[in-house]
Amino acid sequence: MKKAILLMLGMISACALYGEEFSTAKITAITGVVEVAKVAETGKEQVWLPAKLDMLLSESEDIRTKEGKAELTFEDGSKIRLSDSTSLSLAKMKDKEQKGDALVKLWAGKIRAKFTVQKEKSTFQLQTKNIVAAVKGTDLVLDADFNGGFLEVIEGIVSFIDSLTKKELFVKAGEKASYAGAFQGNPEGMNQEEKDKLEEEWNGKEKKPAGEKKAPEAPVLAPREEVKAPEAPAGEGLGASFGAVSIDGKTYYMMSFLFELSLGKIAAGFDVRLLWNDDGIREDDWKDWQRSLQSMFKYIRYGVKGEPVYLKLGVLDSTSLGHGFLVRRYSNVGIDVYKRTFGLELDVKPGAFGLEGFTNDIMWGRLYAGRFYWDLLPNFLQAGVTGVYDFNPNKDRFKLVGTNKVALPDSGPLVEYGVDIGFSLIKTPLLSVLVYADYALLRDGGEGFAAPGVMGKIAIFDYQLEYRSLQSNFIAGLFDYIYEDRRPINLAALPLGERLKGIFGQLSAAPVSWLTMIMAYEQYEGSKPYVRAEVCYKGRFIPKISEVAVGYEQKDIDTISIKSPNTVAYARVGMEMAPGVIFLFTMRQTYDDAADVFKRSTMMAMQMKF
């Protein structure tokens, strides 16, 4: 009887061991000095032995490169390539059926990893001392040191997680993110130089070490036609433009010198422009020291959006507050592609409380906006209060021909207040859901609310959808991309007594790294809709064309027409004439119904980067 029990226990143990049998990783490429940690014959300690081609690594085993490189191939086809001076551990492996989770700990160094699409309820994670990169069918580069890491995503999407605070960033294809004690802002797009540098760094052929047979070539990505990139570091550069620009109906020749500098968290863009025509040099740009400064600087920035402190001084391209119910995509220069204005954008978040705000111009300030918010429950519940104050919407509007006087007298201020609340329900790499509500009131105007609203991410798509109920003399998202062109807004002319109910929706996608698309729609019962569409290509897929972008935006649509003060149309084309030389054409236009003329801004320039 005793023997039978022992036999049964042995069989159960064997079955358990068989059921928990884990997959392995094979060394499929090697060069230079590479070592693997194996258990010594005493069974009590690990010893580092020279790595060999086709050597199998199991769960809990370590590998390190000194002056060499290596490639690991897992049983599901996933690959990890180790750069010089890199050390990692196979902390956890999937079972033989490729189920369960896999965990690779990167202690130091740099790797490129390409993972196959994982089975349901199966993950592949890369972990450093401070962060976790959760991946699913992704091609990425991860660089780790004692303080944090730097992530670049080539294909797919990665959930970048702070191990201590559990804060999570979603980094998509063509984006990068970094961690040094905390996340250094939100993900940023990689420029073409950075992408080309990755190709050159990781897609080269490996040499076999002395005494070893030749390793099979197994690049993570198939090599493409080599593109020589400039050697200047990312974020810095010196260039020049020569061309023509149209301003207020006049055409000027243009010469511009550009310089971008990045030093830690501080970045600055200089764009010194000189314009002239048959009448001579355009003196408006240099008539006093304030105008001179504005003509020289494009922006000065400290930090990036999402950090505890973020500050930007210069042109504000697309500024939003909260969920965008009051301020959505505000631009302090409107459609003018030439104009330089010292706007100020400031975000401060020392803890559970935060403030985000901006002004259109720090020298001749007219518009001020801010949102104060409080994380009632971190990563779940947030409430905010927003205020916008334009003390004179008529300022500098409609100058009389031949004079410095304006046709409109000073007006009273335009004031708007609002409150909001948001609940973060789901937050994963491929799906996130934020449910929110907004309420706002225009002084001397109407009020409105958006509830419920939902925004987030589904795979490659970013979405936002909200139900709105507005009084007819209230305008949602009043402070937007064309506010500076269509102000002053005559609230008294808007109909009273009606209540408009409808929806607002927005969908954007980046299906591939070189293409982005965005669509927005707004419609209320008994009123005219709003539409917006934009497509932007940036890449090398089309020979000699580096960039193409077209966009159209119209409010209160009766018929689709560019001859409307509520319409903005724009186009941008960049053509590579020679290495480092790009011909750029940019056009934006709207319609001034008061003067019955198109307000158009165009620029043609030859850009060169040194």
Residue pairs with C-beta under 8 A, 6 or more apart in sequence:
19 95
20 95
21 95
21 96
22 58
22 59
22 93
22 94
22 95
22 96
23 74
23 75
23 76
23 93
23 94
23 95
23 96
23 98
24 56
24 57
24 58
24 74
24 75
24 93
25 56
25 57
25 72
25 73
25 74
25 75
25 80
25 90
25 93
26 54
26 55
26 56
26 57
26 72
26 73
27 34
27 36
27 51
27 52
27 53
27 54
27 55
27 57
27 63
27 70
27 71
27 72
28 53
28 54
28 71
28 72
28 73
28 79
28 215
28 216
28 218
29 53
29 69
29 70
29 71
29 81
29 206
29 215
29 216
29 217
29 218
30 51
30 52
30 53
30 68
30 69
30 70
30 71
30 206
30 208
30 209
30 212
30 215
31 68
31 69
31 70
31 206
31 207
31 208
31 209
31 215
32 65
32 66
32 67
32 68
32 69
32 84
32 209
33 50
33 65
33 66
33 67
33 68
33 209
34 50
34 51
34 63
34 64
34 65
34 66
34 68
34 69
34 70
34 82
35 48
35 49
35 50
35 51
35 63
35 64
35 66
36 48
36 49
36 50
36 51
36 55
36 57
36 61
36 62
36 63
37 46
37 47
37 48
37 49
37 61
37 62
37 63
37 64
38 46
38 47
38 49
38 61
39 45
39 46
39 47
40 46
40 47
46 62
48 64
51 63
51 70
52 212
53 212
53 213
53 215
57 63
57 72
57 90
58 90
58 93
59 90
59 91
59 92
59 93
60 89
60 90
60 91
61 89
61 90
62 87
62 88
62 89
62 90
63 70
63 72
63 82
63 87
63 88
63 90
64 86
64 87
64 88
65 82
65 83
65 84
65 85
65 86
65 87
65 109
66 84
66 85
67 84
68 84
68 209
69 81
69 82
69 83
69 84
69 206
70 81
70 82
71 79
71 80
71 81
71 82
71 206
71 215
71 218
72 79
72 80
72 81
72 82
73 79
73 218
74 80
74 102
75 94
75 96
75 98
76 94
76 98
76 116
76 118
77 116
78 113
78 114
78 115
78 116
78 124
79 113
79 114
79 218
79 220
80 88
80 104
80 111
80 112
80 113
81 111
81 112
81 113
81 202
81 220
82 88
82 109
82 110
82 111
83 109
83 110
83 111
83 112
84 109
85 108
85 109
86 106
86 108
86 109
86 110
86 111
87 106
87 107
87 108
87 109
88 104
88 105
88 106
88 107
88 109
88 111
89 104
89 105
89 107
90 104
91 103
91 104
91 105
91 127
92 101
92 102
92 103
93 102
94 100
94 101
94 102
94 122
98 119
98 122
99 119
99 121
99 122
100 122
101 122
101 123
101 124
101 125
102 122
102 123
102 124
102 125
103 125
103 127
104 113
104 124
104 125
104 126
104 127
105 127
105 128
106 126
106 127
106 128
106 142
106 144
106 149
107 128
107 129
107 144
108 144
108 145
108 146
109 143
109 144
110 141
110 142
110 143
110 144
111 126
111 141
111 142
112 139
112 140
112 141
112 202
112 220
113 126
113 135
113 138
113 139
113 140
113 141
113 142
113 220
114 138
114 139
114 140
114 155
114 220
114 221
115 124
115 135
115 136
115 137
115 138
115 139
116 137
117 136
117 137
118 124
118 136
118 137
123 134
123 135
123 136
124 134
124 135
124 136
125 132
125 133
125 134
125 135
126 132
126 133
126 135
126 142
127 133
127 163
128 142
128 144
128 148
128 149
129 144
129 146
129 148
130 147
130 148
130 149
130 162
130 163
130 164
130 179
130 181
131 148
131 149
131 160
131 161
131 162
131 163
131 179
132 159
132 160
132 161
132 163
133 140
133 142
133 151
133 158
133 159
133 160
133 161
134 158
134 159
134 161
134 429
135 156
135 158
135 159
135 429
136 156
136 157
136 429
136 430
137 156
138 153
138 155
138 156
138 157
138 158
139 153
139 154
139 155
139 156
139 220
139 221
140 151
140 152
140 153
140 154
140 156
140 158
141 151
141 152
141 154
141 198
141 202
142 149
142 150
142 151
142 152
143 149
143 150
143 151
147 179
147 180
147 181
148 178
148 179
148 180
148 181
149 178
149 179
150 176
150 177
150 178
150 179
151 158
151 160
151 171
151 176
151 177
151 178
152 175
152 176
152 190
152 194
152 198
153 171
153 172
153 173
153 174
153 175
153 176
154 173
154 174
154 195
154 198
154 221
154 513
155 173
155 513
156 173
157 170
157 171
157 172
157 173
157 429
157 430
157 459
157 460
158 170
158 171
158 429
159 168
159 169
159 170
159 428
159 429
160 168
160 169
160 170
160 171
160 177
160 179
160 183
160 187
161 167
161 168
161 169
162 168
162 179
162 182
162 183
165 182
166 379
167 183
167 379
168 427
169 177
169 183
169 186
169 187
170 187
170 429
170 432
170 457
171 177
171 187
172 187
172 460
172 510
173 510
173 512
173 513
174 189
174 190
174 195
174 510
174 513
174 514
175 187
175 188
175 189
175 190
176 187
176 188
176 189
176 190
176 194
177 183
177 184
177 185
177 186
177 187
177 188
178 184
182 307
182 308
183 306
183 307
184 265
184 304
184 307
185 303
185 304
185 305
185 306
185 307
185 310
186 304
186 305
186 306
188 304
190 234
191 234
192 229
192 538
192 539
192 540
192 546
193 229
193 230
193 232
193 234
194 234
195 513
196 227
196 228
196 229
197 229
199 221
199 223
199 224
199 226
199 227
200 226
200 229
202 219
202 220
202 221
203 219
203 220
203 221
203 223
205 217
206 215
206 217
208 214
208 215
227 540
228 579
230 237
230 580
230 609
232 238
232 609
233 262
234 262
235 260
235 262
235 267
236 260
236 261
236 262
237 258
237 259
237 260
237 609
237 610
238 258
238 259
238 609
238 610
239 257
239 258
239 259
239 607
239 608
239 609
239 610
240 255
240 256
240 257
240 258
240 607
240 608
240 610
241 254
241 255
241 256
241 258
241 584
241 605
241 606
241 607
241 608
242 254
242 255
242 256
242 605
242 606
243 253
243 254
243 584
243 603
243 604
243 605
243 606
244 251
244 252
244 253
244 254
244 603
244 604
244 605
245 251
245 252
245 254
245 275
245 337
245 338
245 601
245 602
245 603
245 604
245 605
246 252
246 600
246 601
246 602
246 603
247 275
247 282
247 336
247 338
247 601
249 597
250 277
251 277
252 275
252 276
252 277
252 282
253 275
253 276
253 277
254 273
254 274
254 275
254 603
254 605
255 273
255 274
256 271
256 272
256 273
256 274
256 605
257 270
257 271
257 272
258 269
258 270
258 271
258 272
258 298
258 607
259 269
259 270
260 267
260 268
260 269
260 270
261 267
261 268
261 269
261 270
265 302
265 303
265 304
265 307
266 300
266 301
266 302
267 299
267 300
267 301
267 302
268 297
268 299
268 300
268 301
269 297
269 298
269 299
269 300
269 314
270 296
270 297
270 298
271 296
271 297
271 298
271 340
272 295
272 296
273 285
273 295
273 338
274 281
275 281
275 282
275 285
276 282
284 291
285 291
285 292
285 294
285 295
286 292
286 295
290 363
293 342
294 340
294 341
294 342
294 363
295 340
297 313
297 314
297 340
297 342
298 314
298 315
298 340
299 312
299 313
299 314
299 315
300 312
300 313
300 314
301 310
301 311
301 312
301 313
301 314
302 309
302 310
302 311
302 312
303 309
303 310
303 311
304 310
305 347
307 347
308 348
308 349
308 350
309 347
309 348
309 349
310 345
310 346
310 347
310 348
311 344
311 345
311 346
311 347
312 343
312 344
312 345
312 346
313 342
313 343
313 344
313 345
313 362
314 340
314 341
314 342
314 343
315 332
315 333
315 339
315 340
315 341
315 343
316 330
316 331
316 332
316 333
316 343
316 345
316 358
316 360
317 331
318 329
318 330
318 331
318 481
319 327
319 329
319 330
319 331
319 332
319 345
319 358
320 327
320 328
320 329
320 330
321 327
321 356
321 357
321 369
321 370
321 371
321 386
322 371
322 373
322 384
322 386
322 418
322 420
322 438
323 420
323 422
323 436
323 438
323 450
323 453
323 455
323 464
323 466
324 464
324 477
325 418
325 420
325 438
325 440
325 450
325 476
325 477
326 369
326 386
326 388
326 416
326 418
326 438
326 440
326 477
326 478
326 479
327 369
327 386
327 388
327 477
327 479
327 480
328 477
328 479
328 480
329 480
329 481
330 358
330 369
330 479
330 480
330 481
330 483
331 481
331 482
331 483
331 484
332 341
332 343
332 358
332 360
332 361
332 367
332 484
333 339
333 340
333 341
333 484
334 481
334 482
334 483
334 484
334 485
335 482
335 485
335 568
335 570
335 588
335 589
335 590
335 599
335 601
336 588
336 601
337 586
337 588
337 601
337 602
337 603
338 601
338 603
341 360
341 361
342 361
342 362
342 363
343 358
343 359
343 360
343 361
343 362
344 358
344 359
344 362
345 357
345 358
346 355
346 356
346 357
346 358
347 354
347 355
347 356
347 357
348 354
348 355
348 356
349 355
352 374
352 375
352 378
353 372
353 373
353 374
353 375
354 372
354 373
354 374
354 375
355 370
355 371
355 372
355 373
356 370
356 371
356 373
357 368
357 369
357 370
357 371
358 368
358 369
358 370
359 365
359 367
359 368
359 369
360 366
360 367
360 484
366 390
366 391
366 392
366 395
367 388
367 389
367 390
367 391
367 479
368 388
368 389
368 390
369 386
369 387
369 388
369 389
369 479
370 386
370 387
371 384
371 385
371 386
371 387
372 384
372 385
372 386
373 382
373 383
373 384
373 385
374 382
374 383
374 384
375 381
375 382
376 382
376 383
379 424
379 427
380 423
380 424
381 421
381 422
381 423
381 424
382 421
382 422
382 424
383 419
383 420
383 421
383 422
384 419
384 420
384 421
385 417
385 418
385 419
385 420
386 417
386 418
386 419
386 420
386 440
387 415
387 416
387 417
387 418
388 414
388 415
388 416
388 417
388 478
388 479
389 413
389 414
389 415
390 413
390 414
390 415
390 487
391 413
392 410
392 411
392 413
393 411
393 413
393 414
393 487
393 488
393 489
394 406
394 408
394 409
394 410
394 411
394 487
394 488
395 406
395 410
396 406
397 406
397 407
397 408
397 487
397 488
398 406
398 407
398 408
398 594
398 595
399 405
399 406
399 407
400 406
400 407
408 488
411 488
412 444
414 442
414 443
414 488
414 489
414 491
415 442
415 443
415 444
416 440
416 441
416 442
416 443
416 478
416 479
417 440
417 441
417 443
418 438
418 439
418 440
418 441
419 438
419 439
419 440
420 436
420 437
420 438
420 439
421 436
421 437
422 434
422 435
422 436
422 437
423 434
423 435
423 436
424 432
424 433
424 434
425 433
425 434
425 435
426 432
426 433
426 456
427 433
430 457
430 458
430 459
431 456
431 457
431 458
431 459
432 456
432 457
433 454
433 456
434 454
434 455
434 456
435 452
435 453
435 454
436 450
436 451
436 452
436 453
436 454
436 455
436 466
437 449
437 450
437 451
437 452
437 453
438 449
438 450
438 451
438 453
438 466
439 447
439 448
439 449
439 451
440 447
440 448
440 449
440 474
440 476
441 447
441 474
442 473
442 474
442 475
442 478
442 491
444 491
445 471
445 473
445 474
445 475
445 491
445 494
446 470
446 471
446 472
446 473
446 474
446 494
446 496
447 470
447 471
447 474
448 468
448 469
448 470
448 471
448 474
448 476
449 468
449 469
449 470
450 466
450 467
450 468
450 476
450 504
451 466
451 467
452 466
452 467
453 464
453 465
453 466
453 467
454 463
454 464
454 465
454 466
455 462
455 463
455 464
455 465
456 462
456 463
457 463
460 509
460 510
460 511
461 507
461 508
461 509
462 507
462 508
462 509
463 505
463 506
463 507
463 508
464 504
464 505
464 506
464 507
465 503
465 504
465 505
465 506
466 503
466 504
466 505
467 501
467 502
467 503
468 476
468 500
468 501
468 502
468 503
468 504
468 524
469 499
469 500
469 501
470 476
470 499
470 500
470 501
470 524
471 496
471 498
471 499
471 500
472 494
472 495
472 496
472 497
472 498
472 499
472 500
472 527
473 491
473 494
473 495
473 496
475 489
475 494
476 504
476 522
478 489
481 553
481 568
482 553
482 566
482 568
482 590
485 568
485 590
485 599
486 565
486 566
486 590
498 526
500 524
500 525
500 526
500 527
501 524
501 525
502 522
502 523
502 524
502 525
502 527
503 521
503 522
503 523
504 520
504 521
504 522
505 520
505 521
505 522
506 518
506 519
506 520
506 521
507 518
507 519
507 520
508 516
508 517
508 518
508 519
509 516
509 517
509 518
510 516
510 517
511 517
513 539
514 537
514 538
514 539
514 540
514 541
515 535
515 536
515 537
515 539
516 535
516 536
517 534
517 535
517 536
518 532
518 533
518 534
519 532
519 533
519 534
520 530
520 531
520 532
520 533
521 529
521 530
521 531
521 532
522 529
522 530
522 531
523 529
523 530
527 556
528 555
528 556
528 557
528 558
529 557
530 554
530 555
530 556
530 557
531 552
531 553
531 554
531 557
532 551
532 552
532 553
532 554
533 551
533 552
533 553
534 549
534 550
534 551
534 552
535 549
535 550
535 551
536 547
536 548
536 549
537 545
537 547
537 548
537 549
538 546
538 547
539 546
540 546
542 548
544 575
544 576
545 573
545 574
545 575
545 576
546 574
546 575
546 576
546 582
547 572
547 573
547 574
547 584
548 572
548 573
548 574
549 570
549 571
549 572
549 573
550 570
550 571
550 572
551 568
551 569
551 570
551 571
552 567
552 568
552 569
553 567
553 568
553 569
554 560
554 561
554 564
554 566
554 567
554 568
555 566
555 567
556 566
557 566
561 567
562 569
562 589
562 591
562 598
563 591
563 598
564 591
564 593
565 590
565 591
565 592
565 593
567 590
567 591
568 588
568 589
568 590
569 588
569 589
569 590
570 586
570 587
570 588
570 589
571 585
571 586
571 587
572 584
572 585
572 586
572 587
573 584
573 585
574 582
574 583
574 584
575 582
575 583
575 584
576 582
577 583
577 606
580 608
580 609
580 610
581 606
581 607
581 608
582 606
582 607
582 608
583 604
583 605
583 606
583 607
584 603
584 604
584 605
584 606
584 607
585 602
585 603
585 604
586 601
586 602
586 603
586 604
587 600
587 601
587 602
587 603
588 600
588 601
588 602
589 598
589 599
589 600
589 601
590 598
590 599
591 597
591 598
591 599
592 598
592 599
